[in-house]
Amino acid sequence: MTLAKPEHEWMTSFVHKRFLPLQIRLELLEQDKEIFPGISTIIVSGHTPGQMALVIASSGEQLLSLGDVITHPIHLEEPERYIESDCQPEQDVRTKLSWKSGVLSAYTPPP
């Protein structure tokens, strides 16, 4: 795990202590993958390293659940903005810029 900000280095030991022991019970993903029919993961690193989002497809429609990629509605209009808690700000901006339209997040008001 590579973090751009030294103040986030605590995450490395946290992940190693709390999550790596779960490897025997979980399949850790390092790339986009369909995990169930109609449910796929996509890598959206930036806010946190290795962060993944879900794409849920049904009846010809898709829902994109981005989690903390879009942490404020302003990020939809100005994706080059990032927040202090983004571990990899440059990657966060690249991730946000890769989404052109149709993005909703828990932090945005409903359309």
C-alpha positions as CSV (number, residue, x, y, z in Angstrom):
1,M,0.0,0.0,0.0
2,T,1.5,3.4,-1.0
3,L,0.2,6.5,0.6
4,A,0.9,10.0,-0.6
5,K,0.5,11.5,2.9
6,P,2.7,10.4,5.8
7,E,-0.1,11.2,8.2
8,H,-2.1,8.3,6.7
9,E,0.7,5.7,7.3
10,W,-1.2,4.4,10.3
11,M,-3.6,2.8,7.8
12,T,-0.9,0.3,6.7
13,S,-0.6,-1.2,10.2
14,F,-4.3,-1.1,10.7
15,V,-5.0,-3.0,7.5
16,H,-2.2,-5.5,8.2
17,K,-3.5,-6.1,11.7
18,R,-7.3,-6.1,11.1
19,F,-7.9,-7.2,7.5
20,L,-5.1,-9.4,6.3
21,P,-6.0,-12.1,8.9
22,L,-9.3,-12.3,7.1
23,Q,-7.6,-13.5,3.8
24,I,-8.4,-17.1,4.7
25,R,-12.1,-16.3,4.6
26,L,-12.2,-13.7,1.9
27,E,-11.1,-13.3,-1.7
28,L,-9.1,-10.0,-1.8
29,L,-9.6,-8.4,-5.2
30,E,-6.9,-6.4,-7.0
31,Q,-8.8,-5.8,-10.2
32,D,-12.3,-5.3,-11.5
33,K,-14.4,-8.4,-11.2
34,E,-18.0,-9.7,-11.5
35,I,-18.6,-11.1,-8.0
36,F,-22.2,-12.2,-8.6
37,P,-24.3,-12.2,-11.8
38,G,-25.1,-8.5,-12.3
39,I,-22.8,-7.2,-9.5
40,S,-19.3,-6.1,-10.4
41,T,-16.5,-4.3,-8.6
42,I,-14.4,-1.5,-10.0
43,I,-11.3,-0.1,-8.6
44,V,-11.7,3.6,-7.6
45,S,-8.5,4.3,-5.6
46,G,-7.7,7.8,-4.3
47,H,-9.7,8.4,-1.2
48,T,-8.2,5.2,0.1
49,P,-5.8,2.8,-1.6
50,G,-7.5,-0.1,-3.3
51,Q,-11.0,1.3,-2.7
52,M,-13.6,-0.4,-4.8
53,A,-17.1,0.6,-6.0
54,L,-20.0,-1.6,-7.1
55,V,-21.8,-1.6,-10.4
56,I,-25.2,-3.3,-10.1
57,A,-27.0,-4.1,-13.3
58,S,-30.5,-5.3,-13.7
59,S,-33.1,-5.1,-16.5
60,G,-30.8,-3.0,-18.7
61,E,-30.1,-0.4,-16.1
62,Q,-27.0,0.1,-13.9
63,L,-26.4,1.6,-10.5
64,L,-22.9,2.8,-9.6
65,S,-22.2,2.9,-5.9
66,L,-19.1,5.0,-5.5
67,G,-18.8,5.2,-1.7
68,D,-16.4,7.9,-0.8
69,V,-15.2,8.8,-4.3
70,I,-17.6,11.8,-4.4
71,T,-17.6,13.2,-0.8
72,H,-19.3,16.5,-1.6
73,P,-21.7,17.6,-4.4
74,I,-19.1,20.1,-5.6
75,H,-16.9,17.2,-6.8
76,L,-19.5,16.5,-9.5
77,E,-18.9,20.0,-10.9
78,E,-15.3,20.4,-10.0
79,P,-13.7,16.9,-9.8
80,E,-10.2,18.3,-9.5
81,R,-11.0,19.3,-5.9
82,Y,-10.1,16.8,-3.1
83,I,-10.4,16.7,0.6
84,E,-7.9,16.5,3.4
85,S,-8.7,12.9,4.2
86,D,-8.0,11.7,0.7
87,C,-4.9,9.4,1.1
88,Q,-3.8,9.7,-2.6
89,P,-5.1,13.2,-3.7
90,E,-3.7,13.0,-7.3
91,Q,-5.2,9.5,-7.8
92,D,-8.5,10.7,-6.3
93,V,-8.7,13.5,-8.9
94,R,-7.9,11.1,-11.7
95,T,-10.6,8.7,-10.5
96,K,-13.2,11.4,-10.3
97,L,-12.3,12.7,-13.8
98,S,-12.7,9.3,-15.2
99,W,-16.5,9.5,-14.5
100,K,-18.3,11.6,-17.0
101,S,-21.9,11.6,-16.0
102,G,-24.6,9.6,-14.2
103,V,-22.7,9.5,-10.9
104,L,-24.5,9.5,-7.6
105,S,-23.0,9.1,-4.2
106,A,-24.2,8.9,-0.6
107,Y,-23.0,12.5,-0.2
108,T,-25.0,14.0,-3.1
109,P,-28.7,15.0,-3.0
110,P,-31.1,12.8,-5.0
111,P,-31.9,14.1,-8.6
